[in-house]
Amino acid sequence: MSETPAESPDFDAMARDIAEVPAVEVIVTVAVNLMSAAAVKLGLTEEGDKHKDLDEARKLVHALAGLLDATATEISSFHAAPLRDGLKSLQLAFREASLVPDEPGKGPGEKYTGPVYG
């Protein structure tokens, strides 16, 4: 099924919109999306185990840690501190949810944050 011109997205308008958004807001938005997705995959939502998938959660937590590590000098501590706190909470939740927990320093994102102890 092909798109008609009325149904196709207006990429020029989307580019103009994103051009107006400061980089720190884009970074924080991506980080919050990763945190939210990880929380769902860890079973931390109201629906609990319905969407729980630790393999997927590991990937999301690791990606979040890498993003925060890579952007630490680019975003202010005002933005970074709560994101780091959220990351640590997700890492602890992952450790608690795992039947066989990773060794300290080997869990998701710990390559970037250092060991997380539960």
C-alpha positions as CSV (number, residue, x, y, z in Angstrom):
1,M,0.0,0.0,0.0
2,S,1.6,3.3,-1.1
3,E,1.3,6.5,0.8
4,T,-0.6,9.4,-0.8
5,P,0.9,12.9,-0.4
6,A,-1.7,13.7,2.3
7,E,-0.6,10.7,4.4
8,S,3.2,11.1,4.1
9,P,5.0,12.8,6.9
10,D,6.2,16.3,6.5
11,F,10.0,15.7,7.0
12,D,10.8,19.4,6.4
13,A,8.5,20.5,9.2
14,M,9.8,17.7,11.5
15,A,13.4,18.9,10.8
16,R,12.5,22.5,11.6
17,D,10.8,21.4,14.8
18,I,13.8,19.3,16.0
19,A,16.2,22.2,15.0
20,E,14.6,24.3,17.7
21,V,15.2,21.8,20.4
22,P,18.4,22.2,22.4
23,A,20.8,19.1,22.4
24,V,20.5,18.7,26.2
25,E,16.7,18.2,25.8
26,V,17.2,15.6,23.1
27,I,19.7,13.7,25.2
28,V,17.5,13.8,28.3
29,T,14.4,12.7,26.3
30,V,16.3,9.8,24.9
31,A,17.6,8.9,28.4
32,V,14.1,9.0,29.9
33,N,12.7,6.8,27.1
34,L,15.5,4.3,27.7
35,M,14.7,4.4,31.4
36,S,11.0,3.9,30.9
37,A,11.5,1.0,28.5
38,A,14.0,-0.6,30.9
39,A,11.5,-0.3,33.7
40,V,8.8,-2.0,31.7
41,K,11.2,-4.8,30.7
42,L,12.2,-5.2,34.3
43,G,8.6,-5.7,35.3
44,L,8.4,-2.6,37.4
45,T,5.1,-1.3,36.0
46,E,1.6,-2.0,37.2
47,E,1.3,-5.0,34.8
48,G,4.5,-6.4,36.4
49,D,5.7,-9.7,34.8
50,K,3.5,-9.3,31.7
51,H,6.2,-7.5,29.8
52,K,9.2,-8.7,31.8
53,D,12.2,-9.6,29.7
54,L,15.6,-9.4,31.4
55,D,17.6,-9.9,28.2
56,E,15.9,-6.8,26.7
57,A,16.2,-4.9,30.0
58,R,20.0,-5.6,30.0
59,K,20.4,-4.0,26.6
60,L,18.4,-0.9,27.5
61,V,20.2,-0.4,30.8
62,H,23.5,-0.8,29.1
63,A,22.6,1.7,26.4
64,L,21.4,4.2,29.0
65,A,24.7,3.8,30.9
66,G,26.7,4.4,27.7
67,L,24.6,7.4,26.8
68,L,25.1,9.0,30.2
69,D,28.8,8.2,30.2
70,A,29.2,9.7,26.8
71,T,27.3,12.8,27.6
72,A,28.4,13.5,31.1
73,T,30.5,16.5,30.2
74,E,27.8,17.8,27.8
75,I,24.8,18.0,30.1
76,S,24.8,19.8,33.4
77,S,24.7,18.0,36.7
78,F,21.2,19.4,37.1
79,H,20.2,17.0,34.3
80,A,22.8,14.3,34.9
81,A,22.3,13.7,38.6
82,P,18.7,12.4,38.5
83,L,19.4,10.4,35.4
84,R,22.4,8.7,37.1
85,D,20.1,8.0,40.2
86,G,17.5,6.4,37.9
87,L,20.2,4.3,36.2
88,K,21.5,3.0,39.5
89,S,17.9,2.2,40.6
90,L,17.4,0.2,37.3
91,Q,20.8,-1.6,37.8
92,L,19.8,-2.6,41.3
93,A,16.3,-3.7,40.1
94,F,18.0,-5.8,37.4
95,R,20.3,-7.4,40.0
96,E,17.3,-8.2,42.2
97,A,15.3,-9.6,39.3
98,S,18.0,-11.9,38.1
99,L,17.9,-15.5,39.2
100,V,21.6,-15.7,38.9
101,P,23.0,-12.2,39.5
102,D,26.0,-11.0,37.5
103,E,29.3,-10.6,39.4
104,P,29.8,-7.0,40.6
105,G,31.1,-5.0,37.7
106,K,29.6,-7.3,35.1
107,G,26.0,-6.2,35.2
108,P,24.3,-4.1,32.6
109,G,26.0,-0.7,32.3
110,E,28.5,-1.4,35.0
111,K,31.3,-1.2,32.4
112,Y,30.5,2.6,32.5
113,T,29.4,3.1,36.1
114,G,31.5,0.7,38.1
115,P,30.1,-2.1,40.3
116,V,26.6,-1.9,41.7
117,Y,26.0,-3.8,44.9
118,G,22.5,-4.9,45.9
